[in-house]
């Protein structure tokens, strides 16, 4: 029976060091400098970087450097694309996921939201209401829903909804185009007011109405 290769402990140590020692920077130092600072070979540094990239913690930009990111959902996204290669089917199942989860997340946000969270949600909504650029509108739409998910306090669901970032953005673009920007703004306003008033059931129904609006993707 062939032996199972074990990951060298040095790679594990180097990975932890990269996460702990460089978490407050945007870009990692050059490979040679990392090797010197961590006291390991450049091969170990490369393996550690590759491992963290697969985990969604680093992004390797060839010819530029290694950027520190927090895309913890990246492995899920890759798996979904492998299991569901048809983009239309991924969109359909993603919309099902939203229908099952986001009304409950809105309700939980209404129960748990701190004042600082509510202020941030209102700022996002006001920016969404004032934006004219379509790409900016899509980004702010995403921020609004991400903020609600974070406010609900369930990191598993929040990360799951972010697990297919490209698909999520495409979903929002289709919805804004079909439902209309004014209707989307009105829906967001209703959700915001329900959450601000601390009314879980109204928040749940407002989100459900938003997701079931004619033309929603």
C-alpha atoms as one frame of an Amber mdcrd trajectory, in Angstrom:
protein
   0.000   0.000   0.000   1.528   3.361  -1.016   2.431   5.762   1.746   0.350
   8.920   2.079   2.552  11.972   1.796   2.235  14.229   4.793   2.507  17.978
   4.556   5.786  19.080   6.134   5.265  20.731   9.526   7.371  23.669   8.294
   4.684  24.564   5.760   2.067  24.588   8.515   4.265  26.814  10.656   5.050
  29.124   7.757   1.347  29.396   6.892   0.478  30.367  10.453   3.325  32.878
  10.521   2.126  34.481   7.292  -1.392  34.828   8.705  -0.251  36.221  12.041
   2.729  38.383  11.096   1.412  39.965   7.916  -2.314  40.304   8.562  -2.124
  44.112   8.746  -0.454  44.615   5.357  -1.976  44.681   1.874   0.900  42.927
   0.099   3.387  40.332   1.282   7.125  41.045   1.004   9.088  39.402  -1.799
   9.656  35.651  -1.544  13.354  36.005  -0.693  12.622  38.423   2.140   9.870
  36.168   3.495  12.293  33.270   3.458  14.791  35.267   5.503  12.224  36.657
   7.954  10.540  33.305   8.565  13.775  31.331   8.625  12.606  28.763   6.077
  13.499  27.927   2.496  11.857  29.653  -0.437  10.282  26.309  -1.341   8.481
  26.268   2.018   7.371  29.866   1.472   5.938  28.967  -1.936   4.056  25.980
  -0.487   2.662  28.084   2.349   1.523  30.803  -0.058  -0.096  28.212  -2.332
  -1.908  26.678   0.636  -3.253  30.033   1.835  -4.273  30.974  -1.683  -6.397
  27.817  -1.887  -7.990  28.769   1.430  -8.895  32.213   0.107  -6.502  34.133
   2.347  -3.989  35.231  -0.298  -4.212  36.162  -3.963  -1.186  35.584  -6.176
  -0.912  38.143  -8.953   1.815  36.983 -11.283   4.305  39.690 -12.090   2.888
  41.899  -9.334   3.064  40.137  -5.979   0.967  38.387  -3.346  -2.022  40.315
  -2.025  -3.508  39.675   1.407  -7.250  39.077   1.065 -10.078  37.538   3.086
 -11.975  35.359   0.652 -12.756  32.542   3.011 -15.543  31.404   0.719 -13.189
  30.846  -2.227 -12.878  27.037  -1.774 -16.691  26.738  -1.746 -16.981  28.739
  -4.969 -14.478  26.507  -6.743 -16.308  23.377  -5.583 -19.672  24.708  -6.739
 -18.336  25.525 -10.197 -16.963  21.996 -10.440 -20.191  20.329  -9.252 -22.542
  22.647 -11.190 -20.789  23.588 -14.431 -23.998  24.940 -15.991 -24.178  28.668
 -15.121 -27.967  28.910 -15.483 -28.489  26.035 -13.064 -26.075  27.635 -10.587
 -28.087  30.861 -10.775 -31.354  28.988 -10.214 -30.038  27.133  -7.191 -28.420
  30.273  -5.831 -31.791  32.035  -6.008 -33.335  29.138  -4.089 -30.656  29.553
  -1.451 -31.471  33.247  -1.179 -35.203  32.553  -0.814 -34.546  30.060   1.989
 -32.005  32.120   3.891 -32.224  35.874   3.320 -35.732  36.453   4.770 -34.566
  34.725   7.966 -31.331  36.701   7.965 -33.310  39.938   7.701 -35.467  38.831
  10.628 -32.383  37.998  12.700 -30.825  41.343  11.802 -33.947  43.062  13.152
 -33.551  41.162  16.426 -29.801  41.534  16.879 -28.685  44.729  15.158 -26.492
  47.112  17.125 -26.898  50.859  16.605 -23.589  51.063  14.759 -24.736  48.298
  12.386 -27.996  50.123  11.713 -26.137  53.329  10.934 -23.914  51.487   8.472
 -26.927  49.847   6.810 -28.602  53.247   6.396 -25.446  54.780   4.926 -25.276
  51.971   2.369 -28.948  52.429   1.498 -28.616  56.209   1.132 -25.634  55.719
  -1.164 -27.677  53.202  -3.147 -30.549  55.676  -3.400 -28.246  58.413  -4.684
 -25.988  56.396  -7.015 -26.269  56.877 -10.763 -23.489  54.644 -12.082 -24.765
  51.127 -12.783 -21.643  49.335 -11.550 -21.788  51.362  -8.336 -25.461  50.450
  -7.900 -24.654  46.750  -8.228 -21.844  47.047  -5.692 -24.038  48.894  -3.190
 -26.838  46.367  -3.675 -24.381  43.623  -2.736 -23.147  45.634   0.261 -26.709
  46.075   1.553 -27.395  42.338   1.531 -23.947  41.497   2.921 -24.443  43.964
   5.760 -27.778  42.371   6.679 -26.192  38.914   6.665 -23.377  40.131   8.922
 -25.856  41.805  11.270 -27.752  38.520  11.641 -24.663  37.156  13.385 -24.366
  33.805  11.589 -20.952  33.619   9.926 -21.705  30.275   8.245 -24.667  31.694
   6.338 -22.915  34.982   5.626 -19.938  33.185   4.096 -22.192  30.766   2.216
 -23.983  33.633   0.493 -20.608  35.036  -0.517 -19.379  31.650  -1.723 -20.202
  32.375  -5.364 -19.211  36.003  -5.653 -19.247  36.185  -9.457 -22.623  34.464
  -9.580 -23.973  36.747  -6.856 -22.951  39.847  -8.812 -24.526  38.493 -11.988
 -27.706  37.755 -10.028 -27.894  41.365  -8.811 -27.267  42.786 -12.290 -30.108
  40.752 -13.743 -32.449  41.714 -10.928 -31.737  45.440 -11.203 -32.218  45.291
 -14.957 -35.536  43.394 -14.791 -37.143  44.684 -11.591 -35.910  48.237 -12.031
 -33.714  50.420  -9.885 -36.602  52.408  -8.392 -38.395  49.234  -7.297 -35.189
  47.833  -5.798 -34.651  51.069  -3.867 -38.208  50.930  -2.521 -37.726  47.323
  -1.434 -34.461  48.173   0.331 -36.158  51.080   2.080 -38.893  48.796   3.423
 -36.349  46.244   4.645 -34.244  48.964   6.272 -37.212  50.479   8.119 -38.347
  47.091   9.422 -34.855  46.280  10.701 -34.483  49.728  12.270 -37.817  49.265
  14.040 -36.715  45.875  15.347 -39.642  44.051  13.726 -38.442  40.596  12.618
 -41.633  39.484  10.891 -42.026  42.659   8.850 -38.341  42.460   7.903 -38.805
  38.836   6.835 -41.809  39.643   4.662 -40.148  42.707   3.148 -37.147  40.644
   2.103 -39.364  37.881   0.731 -41.279  40.441  -1.344 -37.991  41.795  -2.630
 -36.719  38.360  -3.682 -40.026  37.306  -5.250 -40.565  40.520  -7.204 -41.389
  39.900 -10.895 -38.161  39.684 -12.819 -35.982  38.823  -9.833 -33.141  36.562
 -10.835
